[in-house]
Amino acid sequence: MRNYEVEKILDVPVDILTMSDILSDVEECFKENTKLTIASVNPQIILMSEQNKAVKDFIGQSTHRIADGIGIIKVSRWTKGKVTERVAGFDTMEELLRFCNTHKKRIFLYGAKPEVVKLAGENIATTYPNLEVAGMIDGYTKLSDDKIVEQINEAQADMVFVALGSPKQEEWLKKNINLISANVFQTIGGSLDVLSGTAKRAPEIFITLNLEWLYRSISNPKRFYRIFQLPVFVLKSINWHRKQGKH
Ligand code: UDP
């Protein structure tokens, strides 16, 4: 697997890579039976990792840290960095599902509400008939971590998608990833809500204008406070970058 150039934003690494880099690494990781972990990096997760060591460690240890937010691209540009392309977590998951469909792989979904993960699993099975949805566990289960890991391993999953939101999904994977025999792992936030049809992705115009985050913040009162995190993130990142230059 290639080593990518890394850019640090507020001391969190982001890899300079494209979707096709990820896909060729996924192919290689199955050939060589190694592990590949895709972690979404966005302004909210970067701010969280200042206080949460597990989140920071998980991102540090992941093989592919994707720039899953326009805030990352902007800060990189303003600090003359190299992250020029957004690699959305949702798009990455869709590409992985397509890969699984082509190569008849087995996937496991862990997270979201019981009816959401079930619907998402059904929709995925319909859209990608050649992959196997080998198992699903909702994100509010009372099962112990040991039992969850056991179910994933018994299902012989090749790819595991974890949808517990941040920081739970990062904490869970950091703790359990080495116990799971699958090859590919991705933290997918609220993607199952979209795949289930329960939540809609932002209208095309918001996506085109890179304002998906704004749409999601306005349309979900629980996310509204995130609007105010953005200027904090930008100021802190630029300040951090300036200080690095002085050493
Ligand atoms: N979630 C879960 N268990 C929990 C908390 C959240 O499975 O204990 C799920 C929730 O149902 C949703 C996803 O995690 O499907 C995270 O959604 P959110 O929009 O908060 O995360 P983001 O997309 O911002 O990472």
Boltz pocket constraint, residues with backbone or C-beta under 6 A from the ligand:
constraints:
  - pocket:
      binder: B
      contacts: [[A, 111], [A, 112], [A, 113], [A, 138], [A, 139], [A, 140], [A, 163], [A, 164], [A, 165], [A, 166], [A, 168], [A, 188], [A, 189], [A, 190], [A, 191], [A, 192], [A, 193]]
      max_distance: 6.0
